[in-house]
Amino acid sequence: MSEEGEARSANSQFAVSVLDQLKLFYEEKLLTDITLLVEDHEFHCHKIILATCSSYFRAMFMSGLSESKQSHVHLRNVDPITLQTIIAYAYTGNLEITPSTVELLYETACFLQVDGVVCACRDFLLRSLSVENCVRILSLADAFGCAELKRSAQRVVELNFRHVCRDEAFLQLPHTLLLELLGSDALDVEREETVRQAAALWLEHDAAHRERHLSAVLSLVRVDALAEITQRAWFRGLPQNHKSIVIQGLYKSMPKFFKPRLGMTKEEMLIFVDTDSSSDYNNHDLHHPASEFNNLHLRHSPSNNNDDDLPLHHLPSSNDDSQRSITCYSPQAEKVYKLTSPPDDLRRFGILVTPDNDVFIAGGEQPAKNGKWKAVQSFYWLDAQQNAWVAKAAMLSARTRPTLVFCHGCVYAIGGGGYDDMGGSHDVTMECYDRRRDEWSATSPVPTHSSLSQNNMAAVAANDHIYIVIHDAMFCYSPRNDVWTEIMAQRRRSCLGSASFFSGAATAAVLGDLIFYVSGGGDSTMEIYDTSRDEWRTIAAVPIADGDGAAVSDVCVRAVVLLDTLCAFVRERHGGYALVRYDSTRERWLRPQPIPHRALGRLGNRFRLAVAKLYPSCLTELPWKPPACPFPTDDEEEFNTDGETLELPDL
């Protein structure tokens, strides 16, 4: 109520009605006062509408220049279909953006200074950044001065430099952008030769016009990081008139000679995820409260669909974050690191490392009301340089401890006791994630089998097929045909018993055409399935140290490939850990590399293990130091394997 006692009310429908009328006037060409001419198209518009949403037209019509008095204006280098989209936005506020139109729409909106369309296109491009379009978007963002989009696109280019440096878009980069990339410390390259080759390709793509940039470009190649034979061959292959220019460029690059690119600092690490409930193990003092590790940058996931409708599980609660922490161990440096904790107190999730070294986690459980836990559909990708989890599209079903596999360019989530929208329980279902579309789709379920369960199956990908192995059966999935088949190759009879005296889940690892399988029960013998020959064989049992009377059920064995070598990670009877490498030439296991218990704490029976190349400088290092002697002092230490004594050779 105003001072005069008059009531004021807002009519929200008035603005909508005015827009509708203006749109009608535009469509009927009523009271129009400006015609835009683009190629052979005419657009009859209202100056006041164009000036309202476009700084370009506002300046044109209000500057007092000749265009402000004209009834027809020619627009050059503008696509008529794109202009029609922008005009429709000016009259209605609605904007349709697709992957095929966004770049031209962004370019035109920047030219016409339509801020609403520029922001919408920028956000669309940020969401759709990928390996395929990152270089093109980088050029676009640089040309139109969008700093946020440029930073994001450049990070994707740096992360995938070895994949994009031969693309046509990369070869078309302006020299200023190329110099920014070649000078970046954040390039994810393991060899400087990749950078040198990229520089050479760019120079050769238009040699006549780019020769003047030779010194500046080559000065950013860190020659000391090249192998000596590569340096000599490269220098000998240069034209005589280029050698002096190269030498001048090398002197310019001297200050940065000894600083490695970020990708050169990566170390192959074991990643441990404990998925047991808190009652299954005692927590170790290295598992600090979550508050100490949650100060890193973290992007939270949007809420899952129908969270309130998902079934709840009564599980033991815990005040520590041991079930949610992700510990990394570098066998080479013998250091322990920690990834940032998953969002929203997530626990009992699945983990995957792809061949391109992308790390994903999926499913799991989050705390609900009254101390209960509920299964969730969440799915995250690790931004390894930022040590942050980035939310991706949620799975179709909620899954606890799903098995994740990467095959044929897609991520597959298998099992995990998922639930559909109606709350019904699945046995062992599977769904597929398309990275380009950021969406999940259902696939054919895993065939039913009397012995198949989440705990006793191992799943891997080999030769563009997914293999699920259990102690007495094996199934193969073809992504191309969405078809499962059972592998009938005969296996070693003694591995087919269902009794288990080893704890933990079955695991498998792939090296070339071979699948290495440990059942997690029966014995520590490792089976090998040759996918090219369709046959099984066995190798010597993984050596297990005596445990001074400790229960055999305390032993857990996980098969992994580390540094291109088959390895077995063992949780031993006495509670310690060991990493054992297999010598395929001599067909024997080498001396175990002990990992002290205090480095990893207490791992439960169903811990997950993955291998990834990570940046130590981007992780949180835990305060632990290895013992002075990493190996037993007794050179004659022996292990019992299948009733035979295997004397391990010295390293």
LODOKE-73512 format. One record per residue: residue in three letters; y, z, x of N, C-alpha, C in turn. Coordinates in pm, whole numbers, plus 50000, padded with zeros to 5 digits. Example, Ala and Ser with C-alpha at 12.3 -4.5 7.8 and 13.67 -1.06 7.14 Angstrom:
// residues 2
ALA494315078051319495505078051230496705078051320/SER497755070851285498945071451367500035078751290/
***
This chain:
// residues 651
MET498825000050087500005000050000501235000050091/SER502124990050078503324989150158504354998950111/GLU505504999350185506575008550147507145005050012/GLU507144992449974507654988149844506644990549733/GLY505464995649771504464998449669503664986349627/GLU503734975649708503004963549674501644963449743/ALA500634959049669499294958149726499114944949797/ARG498414945349916498124933149992496614931750006/SER496114920049983494674917649995494454904550070/ALA493354903950144493014891950221492014883650141/ASN492304871050131491404861950060490634853850164/SER489394858250195488614851750300488194837550260/GLN488184834750130487774821550085488904811350098/PHE490114816250117491234806950124491124797750244/ALA490804803650362490684795550484489564785450471/VAL488474789550411487354780350392487764768850301/SER488494772250194488944761950100489884752050167/VAL490794757250253491724748350322490974738850415/LEU489994744150489489204735550578488474724750499/ASP487904728650386487194718850303488144707850256/GLN489354711550220490314701650174490764692550289/LEU490964698450406491354690250521490264680350559/LYS489014685050551487894676050580487854664550479/LEU488124667650352488154657350249489274647450275/PHE490444652650315491564643750346491214634550462/TYR490504639950563490104631750678489124620850636/GLU488124624650558487114614850516487704604150426/GLU488694607950343489314598250251490544591650312/LYS490874595550436492044590050506493334592450429/LEU493484604750379494654608450300495664615850388/LEU496924611850380498024618350450497814618750602/THR497024609750655496844609250800498104603950867/ASP498394608750986499624604551054499384600151198/ILE498124599051240497814594251375496474587051372/THR496384576051444495124568651455494734567951601/LEU493554573151631493024572751768492184560251785/LEU492464552651889491764540051915490874541852037/VAL489574540352016488604541552124487684529452118/GLU487804520852219487064508152220487374500752091/ASP486374497652009486644490651883486554499951762/HIS486704513051786486644522951679488044528651652/GLU488284531951523489524538151482489224551351412/PHE489994561651447489814574851386491164579051328/HIS491234579851194492464583551125492484598651107/CYS493444605151172493454619751178494834625351142/HIS494914638751148496154645851125496574652451257/LYS497804649951297498284655251425498154670451431/ILE498484677051321498504691651324497094697351347/ILE496064690451296494684695051318494284692951462/LEU494584681251518494224678451657494974687751752/ALA496274690151723497064698751811496614713251804/THR496034717251692495594731151676494444734451769/CYS493504725151787492304728251866492304721952004/SER493294713552037493294706452165494654707752234/SER494654713552353495884714552432496364700752474/TYR495444691552493495784677852531496624671352422/PHE496154672052298496904665852187498164673852156/ARG498144687052174499344694952150500474690452243/ALA500114688452370501134683752464501584669652431/MET500664661452387501004647552356501974646652238/PHE501724654452134502504653052012503794661452014/MET503904671152104505054680152102505924679052226/SER505614669452312506354668552438507624660352429/GLY507794652852319508944644052307508764630852376/LEU507574628352434507294615552498507044604952393/SER506834592852439506684581652346505484583252255/GLU504384589552306503174591052223503434599652099/SER504414608752110504654617651997505244610351877/LYS505794598451903506414590851795505564579051750/GLN504454576851818503594565451785502604569351676/SER502184559451600501174561651497499774557951546/HIS499684551351660498404547451719498384551351867/VAL497284557551909497144561752048495824556852102/HIS495854549952217494634545252282494094556152375/LEU492814559052361492124568352452491134560452536/ARG491294561052664490424553452754489394562752818/ASN488274556752856487174564152921486654575552834/VAL486664573152703486134582952608485074576152524/ASP483934582752507482854577352426483174579652278/PRO483124569252194483504570752053482614580451975/ILE481314580552004480414589651932480724604151969/THR481004606352095481354619952139482684624352079/LEU483654615252072484934618652011484754622051863/GLN483894614851796483614617751656483074632051639/THR482224636351731481684650051726482794660351743/ILE483734657751833484834667051856485784667451737/ILE486054655851678486914655551560486274663151444/ALA484964661351427484264668751322484374683751345/TYR484304687951470484464702251502485884706951466/ALA486894698651492488274702451463488494704651314/TYR487814697051230488004698051086487064707951018/THR485944711051081484944719551012484574732251089/GLY484784732251221484334743651302482874742951338/ASN482164732951290480734731351319480554721851437/LEU479574725151522479364717151642477864715651667/GLU477414703551680476004700751709475864696451854/ILE475074704051931474864701252073473374699352096/THR473024688952169471634686252205471554683952355/PRO470364685152413470244682552558470714668752599/SER470584659052510470964645352546472464642852534/THR473184651352461474624649052440475514659252510/VAL474944670252559475784681252604476654677652724/GLU476144670052820476924667352941478124658452911/LEU477914647852832479034639052795480024646452705/LEU479494654752617480364662652528481204672452609/TYR480604678752709481334688052794482434680852872/GLU482094669252925483074661553003484254657452916/THR483974652852796485044648452705485884660252658/ALA485224671352627485954683252582486864688652692/CYS486404687852817487254692152929488474682952940/PHE488264669952923489354660352932490374662652822/LEU489904665152700490804667152586491234681752571/GLN490694690452656491064704652659490804711352523/VAL489614709152471489194715652347488384728052388/ASP489024739352395488414751152454487154755652381/GLY487164754952249485984759252173484744751352208/VAL484914738052222483784729452256483384731552403/VAL484354733352491484054735852632483194748352647/CYS483584759252580482824771752590481424770252532/ALA481304763252419479994761452358479084753152449/CYS479624742652509478824734352601478454742052726/ARG479384749952778479094758052897477934767652870/ASP477984774452756476914783852722475584776552704/PHE475624764652644474404756752625473824752752760/LEU474674748452852474224744352984473674756153063/LEU474294767853049473804779753118472404783253070/ARG472174781952939470844785152884469804774952924/SER470214762752946469254751952971469104748253118/LEU469714756053207469604753053351468144752753394/SER467774742553469466394741253516466384733953649/VAL465214733053708465074725753835465454711153815/GLU465154705753699465374691553674466864687953662/ASN467684697053611469084693253586470104701353666/CYS469664710553753470594719653819471584712453909/VAL471174702053981472094695054071473144687453990/ARG472704681153884473644673553799474664683053735/ILE474204694553688475114704153626476054710153731/LEU475554712253853476414717053960477574707453984/SER477284694653990478344684654009479324684753893/LEU478784685953772479624685953653480554698153652/ALA479994709753680480784722053680481854721753789/ASP481514716153904482484715254013483614705753978/ALA483274694653915484284684753880485294690053779/PHE484844698853688485714703653582486114718253600/GLY485824723753719486344736853753485814748453674/CYS484564747653629483964758953557483234767753659/ALA483884778553699483354786853808482044793553770/GLU481944798653648480724805653607479534796353605/LEU479714784453548478624774753543478264770053683/LYS479254768253768478984763753904478174774053981/ARG478554786953968477804797454039476354797653995/SER476124796753865474754797453813473954785253857/ALA474564773453848473854761253887473564761354037/GLN474504766154117474294766354262473164775854300/ARG473034786954228471934796254255470594789754227/VAL470514781854120469264774954088468964764454194/VAL469984757354240469794747354345469314754054474/GLU469944765054512469554772154634468134777454624/LEU467764782354506466434787854487465364777054491/ASN465724764854453464744753854445465134742354539/PHE465784745554649466334735254737465254725654786/ARG464094730754820463044722154874462524712254771/HIS462734715354641462274706354535463334695954497/VAL464614699654506465674690954454466354682454562/CYS466094685254690466864678654796466534663854812/ARG465534659054743465214644754748465564637554618/ASP466074644854520466424638754392467644629754407/GLU467754619854318468894610754321470204618254300/ALA470194628254213471424635954187471894643054313/PHE470954647654395471334654254521471944644154617/LEU471364632354625471884622154716473254617054673/GLN473624619354547474924615054496475984626054504/LEU475644637654557476584648654564477804644854648/PRO478994649354608480154647554698479984655954823/HIS480584651654932480324658355059480784672855058/THR481814676154979482264690154974481184699354918/LEU480514694854812479434702854755478254703654850/LEU477934692454915476824692455010477074702555121/LEU478294703055172478604712455279478464726955231/GLU478844729655107478664743155053477194747055052/LEU476334737655012474904740655004474294742255143/LEU474584732955233473984733555367474444745855443/GLY475624750955412476124762655482475704775855419/SER474964775155309474614787355237473504795155307/ASP473684808255318472624816855371471524819255268/ALA471814816155140470884819455031469874808455002/LEU469814797955085468834787355061467414792955073/ASP466594790154973465214794954974464334784655043/VAL464484783555174463664774455254462974782655362/GLU461744779455387460994786655489461124780255626/ARG461574767555627461764760555755463124753655755/GLU463824754255867465124747455878464954732355876/GLU463754727755906463474713355901463764707755762/THR463544715655657463854711255521465344708255506/VAL466184716655565467634714655558468034702355639/ARG467444700855758467774689255841467404676255772/GLN466214675855710465794663755640466704660755522/ALA467124671155449468014669055336469354663255382/ALA469884668655494471134663455549470994648855591/ALA469874645755656469654631855702469534622355584/LEU468824626455480468664617855362470004615055297/TRP470844625355286472164623455223473004613755306/LEU472984615255438473774606555524473274592155517/GLU471974590155514471394576655513471554569655378/HIS471794577455271471874571455138473054561955126/ASP474124564755196475304555955199475904556855338/ALA475144551755435475474553855576476864548555612/ALA477234537155558478514531055596479694539855561/HIS479654546255444480794554255400480664568955439/ARG479484573355476479284587555504479224590755653/GLU479354580555737479274583055881480394592455928/ARG481544591855861482654600355902482384615255877/HIS481364618255791481014632155762479874637155852/LEU479444628655948478254631956028478404645356100/SER479504647256168479684659456247479714671856157/ALA480454671156047480564682655957479234686255895/VAL478454676055857477164678455792476164684455891/LEU476044678156009475034682756105475414696056170/SER476684699756165477084712556222476514724256142/LEU476064721556019475524732155934474004733455946/VAL473384724656027471954725956053471774736156166/ARG471004746456141470814757356238469694753356335/VAL470114746556440469174739756528468214749456595/ASP468684761656623467794770956692466584774556607/ALA466684772356475465564775456387464564763956379/LEU464904752456440463974741156443463004742756559/ALA461804737756540460844737756650461384728956763/GLU461074732656887461634725357002461224710757000/ILE459984708056960459534694056956460284686156850/THR460634692956739461404686456634462824683556683/GLN463424692956756464764690756809464794678556900/ARG463814677456989463804666257084463594652957013/ALA462654652756920462374640256848463584635956766/TRP464244645556705465414642456624466534636756712/PHE466794643056824467894638756910467604624856968/ARG466334622557009465984609357066466124598356962/GLY465904601656834465954591456729467344587956683/LEU468364595356728469734592556686470284580256758/PRO471124572256691471824561456761472704567256872/GLN472904559356978473624564357094475014569257059/ASN475714562156970477084566056936477124578556848/HIS475964582856796475934594856713475654607456794/LYS475104605956915474664617756990475824626857028/SER476944620957067478104629357103478634636656980/ILE478584629956865479054636356740478144647956704/VAL476844645956722475904656556691476124668556783/ILE476344665956910476574676857005477824684856967/GLN478884677756927480094684556882479794693256760/GLY478984687856668478634695456548477814707756581/LEU476944706656679476114718056717476964729356774/TYR477984725856850478864736256904479604743456791/LYS479954735956687480634742256573479734752156502/SER478444749356501477514757856425477014769856505/MET477414770956633476904781756718477014795756656/PRO478154799456593478274813156542477184816956442/LYS476604807056371475604810156270474184807356317/PHE474044803956444472724799856492471644810056464/PHE471964822656479470914832656477470794839956344/LYS471394834456239471254840456106470274832056024/PRO469134837555987468154829755911468574827955766/ARG468084817155706468284815455562467464826155488/LEU467844828655363467164839055287465674836155274/GLY465314823455251463914819955235463074822455358/MET463714822755475462984825355600462654840055618/THR463264848655538463004863055550461904867655455/LYS461384858855373460364862855275459094867655344/GLU458484877555282457204882655330456204882455215/GLU454974879155247453934879255145453504893755122/MET453634898154999453384912154966452364913554855/LEU451674924854858450794928754749451634936054645/ILE451514932054519452254938154409451284946054323/PHE451534958954307450644967754232451304971854101/VAL450584970053992451034974553861449944983353804/ASP450244996053781449265005353726449345004853574/THR448235001653509448235000053364447415010753293/ASP446935020953364446205031653299447165041153228/SER446625049053137447435059553075447595070953172/SER448595079453147448935089853243447825099853264/SER446895100953169445825110653183444745106053279/ASP444805093453322443745088053406443945090653554/TYR445125095453594445355097453736446455107753755/ASN446505112953876447565122353912448705114553976/ASN449905118453943451065111353995451385116054136/HIS451895106654215452215109654354453705111954368/ASP454105119354469455505122954481456405111154515/LEU455815099754557456645088154583457075081254455/HIS456435084754345456835079054216458005087454163/HIS459185083554198460355091354163460725089154018/PRO461545097653961462025095653824462715082253810/ALA462625076953689463165063553667464645062653696/SER465375073653679466815073053697467205069253839/GLU466335071953938466685068954076466595054054106/PHE465905046654021465705032554053466355023453949/ASN466945028953847467495020753741468955016953764/ASN469455019453885470835015953912470995001553957/LEU469894994153965469984980054000470344971853878/HIS470924959953901471334951453791470134947653706/LEU470244949053575469114946653485469614939753361/ARG468924929053323469274921953200468264925653095/HIS468724931152986467804936252885467364925352791/SER466174927352738465574917752646466144919552508/PRO466324908552434466664910052294465514916552220/SER465814923052112464764930152038463734920451988/ASN462484924651989461384916251946461394914551795/ASN460794903751751460714901251608459794911351541/ASN460264916651430459434925551348458884937351428/ASP459704942951515459224954151595458734965651509/ASP459434967951398459064979351315457724977451247/ASP457264964751241456004962051173454814962151267/LEU455064963251402453974962751496453204975751496/PRO451864975051512451054987251509451434996751622/LEU451285009651597451575019851695450275025551748/HIS450285029751875449115035551938449435049751983/HIS448525058951956448705072652002448175073552145/LEU449095074352240448705074552381449365086552448/PRO448785091152557449415102152629450805098252676/SER451725107452664453085104752710453255110352851/SER454275105452919454535109853056456015109653081/ASN456475119453157457905120053188458255111953312/ASP457255107253387457545099553508457405084753479/ASP457805076553579457785062053558456635055553632/SER455595062853668454525057253750453795046053680/GLN453715046753545453025036253474453875023653463/ARG455205025153485456085013853468456605008453601/SER456375016053708456885011653838456025000353893/ILE456644991953973455964980754038456154982454188/THR455084985954256455134988654399454694976254477/CYS455404973454585455074962054672454744967154811/TYR453704961554869453284965655004453174953255092/SER453874953755207453814942855304452804946355411/PRO451634939755414450634942855517451124939655658/GLN451984929555671452464925855803453414936255861/ALA454394940455779455374950255826454914964555800/GLU453854966255721453364979455680454484987755619/LYS455214981355528456294988055456456034987655307/VAL456574997455238456414998655093457774996555027/TYR457794987954924459014985054851458764987254702/LYS459854986754628459734988254484460624978254414/LEU460024970954319460824962354233461554970954131/THR462644965454079463344972453974462404974653854/SER462534985953790461634989353680461814979753564/PRO460734976653492460844967853375461764973853270/PRO462364965553188463304970453086462634979152980/ASP463424987552918463054994952797461785003152813/ASP461595009352931460435017952955459115010752931/LEU459084997852959457864989952936456744994453028/ARG455534995152975454364998753055453154990853006/ARG452084991053084450804984653050451004969753017/PHE451754963053101452034948753083451174940653178/GLY451094927653154450414918553245451404912753345/ILE450904908553460451774902953564451164890053618/LEU452044880853658451614867753709452564863153817/VAL452004856953922452794850154025452344835554026/THR453264826254005452924812153999452854806254140/PRO452304794154154452264787654287453654785554347/ASP454694784554263456054783154313456714796654337/ASN455924807254328456374820854362457284826954256/ASP457194822554133457894829054023457034840453971/VAL457664851953945456954863753898457304865953751/PHE456284867653667456464870253525455714883053487/ILE456244890253388455494900953323455544898353174/ALA454474902353103454384899352961453694910652887/GLY454084912052760453434921952673453714936152716/GLY452744944752691452874958752726453214967252605/GLU453664979352634454004988952529455334995552559/GLN456044998952453457305005952465457255018452377/PRO458005028852414457965041152334458555039052196/ALA457895044952098458375044851960458695059151918/LYS458805061251791459135074551741457935083951752/ASN458225096851757457195107351754456225106351870/GLY456675101851986455825101352102454765090552100/LYS454865081252008453895070252000454385058452084/TRP453455049252107453775037152181453385025152097/LYS454185014652103453875002652025453754990552117/ALA452774982052084452604969552159453774960252130/VAL454204952652231455374944052217455044929852263/GLN455954920752230455784906452261456664902052377/SER457264911252448458284907952547457724899552662/PHE458614891852723458244882852833459454881752925/TYR459254884453056460354884753151460004876753276/TRP461054870953335460964864153465461774872253566/LEU461254873453687461934880953792462904872053868/ASP464184875553862465174869353949465084876954081/ALA464294871454174463944878854295465164881754384/GLN466144872754387467314875054471468184886254416/GLN468234887554283469024898054221468204910554192/ASN466874909654212465964920654177466224925154034/ALA466184915553942466484918353801465504910753713/TRP465124916853603464244910253506465084902853403/VAL464784890053382465534881653290464644878753169/ALA465134881953050464344880252928464154865452897/LYS462944861852861462624848552813462114849652669/ALA461724838252611461274838352472460094847852454/ALA460124855852347459064865352320457774858052281/MET456634864252313455344858552277455164858452125/LEU454184850752080453904850251937453254863051888/SER452454869351974451724881551937452054892652034/ALA452004904951985452134916652072450824918552147/ARG450934921052278449724922052361449894933452461/THR448824941052479448784951752577447874947752692/ARG448374948452815447634944352934447054930352922/PRO447824920452880447274906952873446984901553012/THR446054892253020445784885053145446634872453144/LEU447424870253250448324858853259447814848853362/VAL447874836053326447404825353414448434814053410/PHE448674807853524449564796153532448714783753553/CYS448824774153462447994762053471448744750353413/HIS448704739153482449264726653433450744728253396/GLY451474736253474452894737953453453294747953346/CYS452314754853286452604764353178451994777953207/VAL452544788253142452024801753152451154804453030/TYR449964810053052449044813452943448834828552939/ALA448954834252820448684848452799447364849652723/ILE446414857052781445064857752727444734872252693/GLY444224874252573443744887452533444854897652523/GLY444484909952539445454920652532445524927652399/GLY444534925352312444534932252183445744929152101/GLY446134916152098447354912352028447244914251878/TYR448404913551815448484915051671449324903651614/ASP448894898451501449674888051438450744894351348/ASP451514885851280452614890851198452144899551083/MET450894898151044450354905950932449684918750980/GLY449704921051114449104933251165447614932251188/GLY447044920251170445614918651192445294918051340/SER444134922851380443754923451520443004910851560/HIS443294906051682442564894851739441494899951834/ASP440494891651863439524895051966440114891152101/VAL439914878552142440534873652265441234860552232/THR442514861252203443284849352172444084845152294/MET444684833352286445484828152397446674820552342/GLU447794821552410448974813752375449604808252502/CYS450424797852484450944790152598452464790252598/TYR453054792052716454514792152730454974779652804/ASP455874771952740456464760052799457794764052862/ARG457894763152994459084767753064460294758953033/ARG460104746153016461234737352991461864740252855/ARG461024743052757461524745652621461764760452595/ASP461284768952683461394783452664460824787352529/GLU459574783352504458934786752378457424787852395/TRP456814795852306455384798152306454724790352194/SER453464786752215452674780152111451244785152118/ALA450584785052004449204789951998448244779452054/THR447124783952109446084775052159444754778952095/SER443724771652129442394775252081441994788852136/PRO441404797552053441004810852103439844809852200/VAL439684820052281438564820552374437274821752294/PRO436214814452332434964815252257434434829652251/THR433834833052140433274846552126432014847852210/HIS431834859752264430664862652344430404877652337/SER429154881452332428824895552312429334904452425/SER429474898852547429884907052661431374905952691/LEU432094897452617433484894752650434404905652597/SER435194911452687436224920952648437364920052748/GLN438484926452716439654925552803439394931452940/ASN438564941852947438364949053073437384942253167/ASN436444934553114435414929153202435574914253229/MET436694908253189436874894053215437944891853321/ALA437754881153398438754876753494439114862353459/ALA440384859153472440844845653438441684840053552/VAL441404827553590442144820753696442304806153659/ALA443174799253732443364784953714442954777653841/ALA442224766653824441814758353937441704743953890/ASN442284734953964442214720653934442624717553790/ASP443754723253748444334720853615443414725153501/HIS442564735053526441724740853422441794756153434/ILE441574762853323441514777453321440054781753312/TYR439664791153396438304796353397438324811153362/ILE437494815053267437294829053233435874832853275/VAL435784843453358434494847453413434194861753368/ILE432974863853319432454877253295431124878253367/HIS430494889953362429344892053450428164883053415/ASP428064878053291426904869853257427284856653189/ALA428544852453199428944839853137430244834953200/MET430544822253173431764816253226432214805153131/PHE433544804653106434094794553016435224787253087/CYS435384774453051436414765953111437284760053000/TYR438604760353021439544755352922440314743552979/SER440414732652901441184720952939442504720952863/PRO443644723052930444934722952860445254709452797/ARG444804698752857445104685552803444474683652666/ASN443254688852649442514686652524442474698852435/ASP442954710352485442904722952411441464725952368/VAL440544724652464439114726252434438494735852535/TRP437644745052485436854754052570435434748852583/THR434854750152701433434747052722432814758252803/GLU431514760352784430824770652861430204764552987/ILE430404771053100429824766653226428394772053234/MET427434762953250426034766953244425394768353381/ALA426164766853489425584767753623424904781353642/GLN423734781253705422944793553722423574802653826/ARG423564815753797424144825653888423064834653944/ARG423454842354050422524851554113422084862054012/ARG420774863853998420244872253891420694886653899/SER420804892354022421124906454034422554909553992/CYS423394898953973424784901353931424924901053780/LEU423814898753709423914896853566423684909553487/GLY423404920553554423214932953480424514937853423/SER424454944453309425664949253245426054963153290/ALA425144970453358425474984053403426544983353510/SER427424993053511428524993153607428695007053664/PHE428615008153799428935020953857430235020353939/PHE430865008453946432205007654002433185007653885/SER434325014153905435305014753798436265002953807/GLY437085001553705438104991253708437644978353645/ALA438554968453644438324955853576437834945353674/ALA437224934853618436794923553700438014915853748/THR437914909753866439004901753919438454889153982/ALA439344879253994438964866654057440164861154132/ALA439904853154233440954846754312440524832454342/VAL441494823754363441224809454386441734805454523/LEU440894798154596441274792454725440694778354730/GLY441544768354714441054754654707440254752254581/ASP439034747154598438144744654484437254756554452/LEU437414767554524436504778854511437124790154430/ILE436334796154342436714807954266435904819754316/PHE436564830054365435894842154416435964852854308/TYR434804858354274434734867454160434064880554199/VAL434714891654161434144905054177434064911054037/SER432864915053999432654919453861433254933053833/GLY433504940953935433974954453912432854963953875/GLY431654959053878430504967353844429234961453903/GLY428184969453913426894964653964426794966654113/ASP427604959554191427694961354335428984954954382/SER429234955454512430464949854566430274935554616/THR429184929254578428944915454618429984906354553/MET430464896854630431434887254578430724874054552/GLU430884869054430430314856154393431344845154411/ILE430874833154441431754821654459431274810454367/TYR432224805154288431914793354207432684781554264/ASP431934771054299432514758754353432774749354236/THR434054747354201434394739054085434054724454106/SER434044719854232433744705754258432254702954250/ARG431414713054281429964711254279429294717554157/ASP430054725254082429514732153965428304740654004/GLU428504749354102427424758054145427954771454195/TRP427094781654183427414795254227426694798354357/ARG427304806954439426634812954554427264826554580/THR426694834154669427214847454699427514848554848/ILE428404857954881428664861255020428374876055039/ALA428464880755162428164894755191429044903855108/ALA428474915255072429204924854993430424929955068/VAL431474933054994432674938655054432334952255115/PRO432664954455243432304967255307433084978855245/ILE432354989155208432945001155149432655012955240/ALA433685019955286433495031355375432845042855300/ASP432065050955372431465062855312432555072355266/GLY432255079455158433275088055099432995102755108/ASP432135107055201431855121355218431445127855087/GLY430515121155019429985126954896430795123654772/ALA431885115954785432685112554668431915103254577/ALA432275103354450431575095354350431795080554375/VAL430715072754355430815058254371431765052454266/SER431865059054151432715054054045434195054254080/ASP434535060854193435935060954236436345047754299/VAL435385039154331435665026754404436195016054308/CYS437245009154352437754997254282437924986154384/VAL437534974054347437654962454435438444951654363/ARG439414945854431440204934854377440174923154475/ALA439904911254425439894899154508441284892854505/VAL441824889654622443144883254631443124873054744/VAL444084863854741444294854654852445624858354916/LEU445574862155043446744866655117446854858455245/LEU448014852255266448214843755385447114833155396/ASP446804827055282445804816355273444424820855318/THR444144833655303442854839255342442314847855229/LEU441024846655203440394855355103440394869755154/CYS440834878855068440864892955102440324901154985/ALA439914913055016439514922654914440334935254934/PHE441014939554829441714952354832440774962654771/VAL440564973654842439564983554801440214997154784/ARG440025003154667440315017354652439015024654681/GLU438975031754792437725036954844437315049954776/ARG436085054654810435535066554747436395078854773/HIS436955079954895437695091954930439155091354884/GLY439525081054806440875080154753441825072054837/GLY441385067454955442235059155038442135044554996/TYR442875036155067442885021855036442635014055164/ALA442125001855146441884993055261442014978655218/LEU442474970355309442554955955287441584949355384/VAL440644941755330439594935755411439704920555403/ARG439794913955518439874899455523438494893455546/TYR438284881455491437004874655505437144862855600/ASP436274862355699436244851355795435254841055743/SER435784830155683434914820155623434134812255727/THR434654811555850433944804155955432674811455997/ARG432794824556020431634832556059430934838955939/GLU431494836755820430914841755696430664856855704/ARG431694864255737431584878755741432954884955715/TRP432894897355670434114905055647434584911155779/LEU435894910755802436444916455924436724931355906/ARG437154937556013437424951856010438494954855904/PRO438254964555818439254967955715440554973055775/GLN441664969455714442964974855753443284986355658/PRO443244998555705443485009955615444925010355565/ILE445095014555441446415016955384446425031355338/PRO447195039955402447165054155367447465056555219/HIS446815066555166446975069955025448435072754990/ARG449155079155080450525082955049451465070955043/ALA451015059255091451865047255082451945042054939/LEU450825042754866450765036954732450625047354623/GLY450365059854659450125069754555448745067854495/ARG448555073254378447265072554310447255061154209/LEU446425051054233446285039854141445155042654043/GLY445385039953917444355041853816443265031353827/ASN442265032553742441105023653750441425009153715/ARG442435007153631442674993553583444004988053634/PHE444354991453758445594986153814445484971153833/ARG446624964453819446684950053840447244947353980/LEU446774936654041447194933054176447544918254181/ALA448704915254236449134901354255449734899954394/VAL449914887454437450494884654568451684875354550/ALA452824879054610454024870754601454814871554730/LYS455584861254757456514861354869457854866454818/LEU458284877954870459494884454823460464886554938/TYR461724888954902462774891355001462904906355024/PRO462544911455140462674925855165464104931055146/SER465084922755184466474927255175466934928955031/CYS466184923154935466574924154794465804935154721/LEU464924942154792464104952454729464554966354771/THR464064976154699464294990154734463154994854823/GLU463454998154948462405002755039462145017655017/LEU460865021155002460505035154983460365042055118/PRO460715054755126460715061855254459315065555299/TRP458635056155362457285058455411457135051655545/LYS456445058055638456195052255769454705051855795/PRO454195040755853452765039655879452355049155990/PRO451065052555997450585060956107450665053356239/ALA450605060656349450725054456480449615044356505/CYS448385047456460447245038456480446725034056344/PRO446915021256306446515016856172445025015156155/PHE444235015456264442805013356253442055025756303/PRO440815027756258440025038956307439835038056457/THR439795049556523439635049656670438205046356711/ASP437275047756620435875045256652435585030356640/ASP435435023556754435195009156751433825005556698/GLU432945015556688431585012656644431395015756496/GLU432515017356421432375020956281431555010456206/GLU430635015056124429735006156053429875008055904/PHE429434997855830429474998455684428134993755632/ASN427694999755524426454995555459426744984955355/THR426084973555366426254962655269424894957255232/ASP424524959455104423254954355053422074959255136/GLY422114971455182420994976955256420984973055402/GLU421924964355445421964960255585423204966055651/THR423124967855782424274973055856425034961555918/LEU426324960855887427174950355940428134956656041/GLU428024952356167428914957456270430134948456275/LEU431284954056243432494946056234433074943456372/PRO433524931156398434064927756531435454933556550/ASP435814935056676437174939456708438154928156677/LEU439344932056638440404922356616441034918156749/
***
